[in-house]
Amino acid sequence: MLYREAGQFKTSYAADQQLFPIRQDRIGILILLAVVFLVIPGVASEYWFSAILIPFLIFSLAALGLNILTGYAGQLSLGSAAFMAVGAYAAYNFQLRIDGIPILVSFVCAGLTAAGVGILFGLPSLWIKGFYLAVATLAAQFFIVWCLTKFPWFSNHSSSGVISAQKLIILGHEFTSPQEKYLLVLTIVVVMALAAKNMARSSTGRAWMAVRDMDVAASVIGIRLMPTKLLAFAVSSFYCGVAGALYAFCYLGSVEPDGFSLDMSFRILFMIIIGGVGSILGSFLGAAFILLLPIFLDISLPWVAGLLGLPFSNATVSHIQVLVFGALIMFFLIVEPHGLARLWQITKEKLRLWPFPH
Amino acid sequence: MSKYRKSALTAAVSIILLAQGAFAAEEQFFPIVSYRIGPYGANGQSFFGGFVDYLSYVNLKEHGINGVKIVWEECETEYNNAKGIECYERLKDKAKISAGPIHPMSTGISYALIDKTAADQIPMAMVGYGRTDAVDGSVFPYAFPLVTTYQMQASAIVKFIKEKEKGSLKGKKIVFLYHDSAYGKEPIVALQEEAKLNKFELTVIPVAHPGNEQGAQWLKIRQEKPDYVIFWGWGVMNQTAIKAAQKVGFPRDKMIGSWWAGSEEDTVPAGDAAKGYLSATWNVAGKDVPLIADIEKVVYGAGQGNLGDKSKIGTILYNRGVSAAVLSVEAVRKAQEKYGEGKAMTGEQVRWGLENLDITDARLKEIGATNLLPEIKTSCDNHEGSGKVKIQQWDGEKWVVVSDWIEGNKTLIHPLFKASAQQYAKEKGITPRDCAKDM
């Protein structure tokens, strides 16, 4: 009853084409934005900012990047962490080597650098598809990490290869507290997520989806495969690159190439598989699932064990946590192979008919 | 605004402190970010087992530090940087009231925590790993690479070889075989300086992680025919290297590993090949140290032992965990001397304790830890405090110490730290403390 679009008439093209065509969605998004921008900074603790919210937002952005490539354009990639590494190291080097460059500009440049590298490693996609392409992007994963380790220039000849992010100063204001960093990350993520949502329904996004569904058919109807695929690689890597820069500057503070391992690429891939391939919302849900569930289990399991009087050691709890986490992944994939975003979509459809389903 | 918030927070914390003082018995909190599962879980079990056992031992034997009971909370990091930060943030609230030093036992996590611990005024100890230029306490007030660092260790190994070669290394060839990561790369600078000073020829050969295939590297070593191989290995790489050395016929007693390449976990799987292999260590293995034997008696006798597998007691890593705990407890004790005996110490106070540690051989004897670890005397200038290692040799069954404490070349190495710390301070916009004033 609450969620019904009856009576909402569109009288102009602009109204018909807006990002959220249903009024309830618009209100919902506005409330959500108000909560995350105004309420959360006031109530959340430092632990929430530094350990939960900031990494969640950064990984959502990286998952979003991968989702553009894999979910929308259908190109499987295992190199997301490597593109994040490019972004992190590029942002560091722009800050280091160009005097007085604003930090946001170096984030954008970091994204563009990652996009350039992404195009380079996207070239094989013109000839190969599916799992074979995944292997080609795996090469990116190993090559980039090797490259950053091998050439000390990238880490400014630091003896250990670890880079330490510079200060975050925007318009003379230094972002030091977790709360400020959260707001900075949130703003960037919101802007980029809305841009992605917009892009997905534009002609670019439609071309990506056409290529994803059947590239031969797409080229027959006049979509040029090369620019379309490479653009998907570029945009995706741009998102991952910015996520990487944020990862270094707003979350960890210091990173080493080995931190951006294949393991991390897999985690990002699992995020979009569990969250929903080809869905903006899915990237956020997936990141939340993969990142936050283990923490939740970690905190709640000892409590439950205490309640039941079980003598669990720290190590046992960690083992159980891994077990439960794995079981939940299986459960959700069996219940809804299309991801958590699909569950939300089904809920929405049911809500539209409620309380009179036919 | 943030200044205001900080002072409000301090006020709140001090109110809590007052309330605690009034109602509860004093308790010293130790935040423990540990790992007992994951790729290095086996190492973590031994180290943190030893660490926690010593804390229990102090509680059982002396009813805490001057009567202040030690309490602790553990959080599993799985050797993962992101999890390490999550754990740190989780334990931070408690650690703001009273905190023993944090031991992340992971270079990655310690790097990620350097800025955070300084901002939160919680001391972090990196005993034998981590950011080595933190030796310069004027730039890194809250980070303590205690006992010795990779660079000093490399320098000490060179000194050991030099003694073996009757005082001259001129014209000798030394290969540095290392794990291609932050850990493996750090000593290179030190070795290059040593090569210049002692006029030996240095060849560096990296091994990619995880290092379970080293055919090409050892082929190169065979061609080079070096006099010695200094070896900075890690995990599975260690046993592979020892086996590969046997295959190409390189004598194992000319191969000297770092202290991460010198535990039972490295030599036992290599079997016969490991016989004669040398490694550096800053603590000794075995149960013949009185303290270790006493821990087994007191803690395990009371059924409060932390290890599931008692056979790990007395291993290199277990004893290392005990040594790390000894240092931490001594730092709290030192802080109590200044800020009030029988009181729980805040992170800031323990920081002072760590910076003014003076553990003499007499004190070590009192604890029962003679020869377990070297003497330590820290200062604002020198957060390392010792820089000494021993060289041990695997006799096929156990580690046998074959040298006395060897100190690295401080006059050569410490200026490197200073320079690196200054560069860090410049990059980060930190104004270093004046060590002369700050006591």
Chai-1 contact restraints between the chains, C-beta under 6 A:
chainA,res_idxA,chainB,res_idxB,connection_type,confidence,min_distance_angstrom,max_distance_angstrom,comment,restraint_id
A,Y47,B,E89,contact,1.0,0.0,6.0,A-B,restraint_1
A,Y47,B,R90,contact,1.0,0.0,6.0,A-B,restraint_2
A,S50,B,E89,contact,1.0,0.0,6.0,A-B,restraint_3
A,A51,B,E86,contact,1.0,0.0,6.0,A-B,restraint_4
A,A51,B,E89,contact,1.0,0.0,6.0,A-B,restraint_5
A,T149,B,D180,contact,1.0,0.0,6.0,A-B,restraint_6
A,S159,B,E186,contact,1.0,0.0,6.0,A-B,restraint_7
A,S159,B,V189,contact,1.0,0.0,6.0,A-B,restraint_8
A,S160,B,A182,contact,1.0,0.0,6.0,A-B,restraint_9
A,S160,B,K185,contact,1.0,0.0,6.0,A-B,restraint_10
A,S160,B,E186,contact,1.0,0.0,6.0,A-B,restraint_11
A,G161,B,A182,contact,1.0,0.0,6.0,A-B,restraint_12
A,G161,B,K185,contact,1.0,0.0,6.0,A-B,restraint_13
A,V162,B,Y111,contact,1.0,0.0,6.0,A-B,restraint_14
A,V162,B,A182,contact,1.0,0.0,6.0,A-B,restraint_15
A,S177,B,S2,contact,1.0,0.0,6.0,A-B,restraint_16
A,L252,B,A112,contact,1.0,0.0,6.0,A-B,restraint_17
A,G253,B,D115,contact,1.0,0.0,6.0,A-B,restraint_18
A,S254,B,Y111,contact,1.0,0.0,6.0,A-B,restraint_19
A,S254,B,A112,contact,1.0,0.0,6.0,A-B,restraint_20
A,E256,B,A182,contact,1.0,0.0,6.0,A-B,restraint_21
A,D258,B,S181,contact,1.0,0.0,6.0,A-B,restraint_22
A,G259,B,N81,contact,1.0,0.0,6.0,A-B,restraint_23
A,N314,B,E74,contact,1.0,0.0,6.0,A-B,restraint_24
A,N314,B,E76,contact,1.0,0.0,6.0,A-B,restraint_25
A,A315,B,R36,contact,1.0,0.0,6.0,A-B,restraint_26
A,A315,B,I37,contact,1.0,0.0,6.0,A-B,restraint_27
A,S318,B,I37,contact,1.0,0.0,6.0,A-B,restraint_28
A,S318,B,E76,contact,1.0,0.0,6.0,A-B,restraint_29
